[in-house]
Amino acid sequence: MKRSLCTALLCAAAAALLPAQLPKGARPPGEDWVQLFNGKDLSGWNVVGKEEWTVSDGVLIGRAVTKEYGYLETAKDYRNFQLSLKFKCIGTGNSGVYFHTRFKPGTADVSQGAQFEIDCTIGRHTGGVYGFGRAWIVWPAPENETVVRQNEWNEMLVTVNGNRYISRLNGVQMVDFTDPRAPFLTGTIALQLHSGGDGHMQFRDIWIRELP
């Protein structure tokens, strides 16, 4: 009985110390969702490349103004997380949610990372995972290729937990894949504008939940 009481007190003391070890205002991983895009400006994000990123009426707008790739990258790294967002493809917009990302210094060249594909053209594997220098890693089942909606808001939820990648699009699970060859387990998150000059993407309601 005495030993059990001591154990309980030690556990309580350890739990009480945890918040003090976190930065001021931070929450323990997995405790809650936090807003990644504030709906007002690009605070917490860095522009990579020469493409145009603006904010209007709570919407993050990415426009391709050259024929090159462009990205909007988080200022901090993320390891294991769930990310929720809404996106709209305008015209032939092509994009993606990169994770565990790095760029060659001073360039928009990806040196590490993979992306959850975003492309509202049917058959372009939105929700699939592409990258790590291996092209397609996994893509959705054929019957799910029509889940994406052109010129409408789409809801996407992605989970990166170690080497396991899960995506849901408009309430439908697109992929759930454990990658035995995952070369990287941490890095930034980045929204992509594909090269070619036709990319025009909109994003809003971007939230993240870090996992233990």
N, C-alpha and C positions, 0 to 999 in steps of 0.2 A: 504494500500500500504506500509506504513512504517512498520507495523507489519510483513508483508510478507518478507520484506527486512531483518529485524532483524532475523527472523526464518532461512532464507537462510544463513545468516552470521554465526549463531550459528552452523548450520549443517556443514558448511564448516570448521569451527574451530575444531569441534569434529572429523571430518574425518582426518584433518591434524595431530591431536594428535595420531591417531591410530598407524602409523608406529613406532613412538618413543617409544611405549609401548612394541614393539616386540623385541626379541633378535636380535642382529646385524646380518644382512644377512638373517633373516627369512622373510617369506612371509605370509600375512594374510591367514587364512584357506580358501580354495576354490579358491585361486587366480591362482595357477598354479601347474603343476606336478613337483615333484622333484625326483632325482635319489636315490633309496634306496640301490642299489648295484652298486659300482663304476666300476666293471669290472676288478679290479686290485687285490684287497685284501678283507679281512673281516672287514674293518673299518665300525663301526656303528653296528656291530653284535657281539653276544656272543655265543660261543659253549656251548651247554648244553648236558651232557652225554659224552660217549666215542667214538662216531662214528667220521668218518673222513670227514672234510670239507676243500676243496682246491679250488684254482682258476687257470684256465688255458685258455689262449686265449680268455679272456672275458667271460668265462663260469664258473659258480659256480657249483662245483661237490660235491655231497654228497655220500659217500660210507659207507655201514654198515660193520663194522669190528668185531662186536660182535653179540650176539643174543639179544641185548637190544634195546630200543628206543633211538633215538638221535634227537636233534633239533638244529637249528640255529635261535637264537632269536634276535630281534631288541634291541638295547640298550635303546630305549625310548618307552614310552607308546603311544598308539593311541586309540582314542575314535570313531570318525566317519571318514570314509575314503573310497576312491576307490584305489584299488591296481591292477596294471597291470603287468603281467609277462609272460614269455615263459618257458615251461618245456618240458623235454623229459624223458620218462621212459626207462631205459636200462634193458632189461631182465624183471624180475618180480618186478621191483621197485614199491613201494607203498609209498605214501607221502600225504601231505596235507598242507594247509595254515591255521595255527591256528591264532585265533584272540581273543582279550580280555583275554590274557593268563597270567598265573602265574605258577611257579614251586615250589615244596617243596624245601626249601633251601638245596643246595649241592647234589641234585638228578635230574634225568630226569623224575620225576613223576609229571604229570600235576595236579595242585590243582584247577585250574579254566581255562575255555576256551572251544572253539569249533573249528572245522576245516571245511574248504571247501575241500572235498575229492579229491585226485589225485591218480588215479590208471588206467593204460592204458589197463587193461584186461576188455573186454566188460562185462557189467552187474555189475560192481563194483561201480556204482553211482558217477562217477567223476563229480564234481560241486555241489553235494549234501552237506548237512551240518550234521555233526556228532559231538556229544560231550555234554558238560554240564552235564555229568553223566547220560544222557538219551538215549544213543546210537543214532540211526538215528532220526534226527529232521525233515528233509525233503530231498527227493531225486528227481532226474529228471524223467520226463515222460519216459516210456519205449522206445518210438520212438527216444529219444535223447541219448540213451545209446551208440550208435555207432558213436557218434560225435568225441570221443577221438581217437587219432592215436598212435599206438605203434611204438617205435623207430623213431618217427618224432617229430619235434617241434610243440607244441600245444600252442595256445594263450589263456590266461585266464584273465578275468577281473572280479573282485569281488567288491561288494559294501557292506559296513557295516554302516548303518545309524540308530543309536539307536538299536532297536530290529528288524530292517528290514534287511534281507540278500538276496542279488541278485548275481547271477553268470552268466557269459557268457563264453562259450567255443567255440573257433574257429568260433566266430560270431553268435553262437546260444545261446539263453537264456535257461539256465538250470533250475534255480529256482528263484522265487521271493516270499519270505515268511516273514511274520511278526510274530515274536515269542512272544506269550502272556506270556510265562514263562521265558523270558530271565533273568538270575540271575545276570549277570555282564555286565557293559556298558563301561569298559575301561580295558586296559592291553596291553601287548606287542603283536607283530606279530611274529610267529615262523614257519619256514619250518621244516617239520617232515621227519625223516627216520623211517619207521615202523620196529618193532622188527622182528627177525627171521633170520637176517644175509644175506638176499638176496637183500636188498634195494640198488639201484644204481640210483641216480637221477641227472639230470642236470637242471640248471636254468640260465636264462639270461634276460636282459632288464627288470629289476625290478624297477618299478616306483610307486610312491604313491602321492595321492592328498588328503589332509585333507579337510574335509567338515565342514562347520560352525556348 
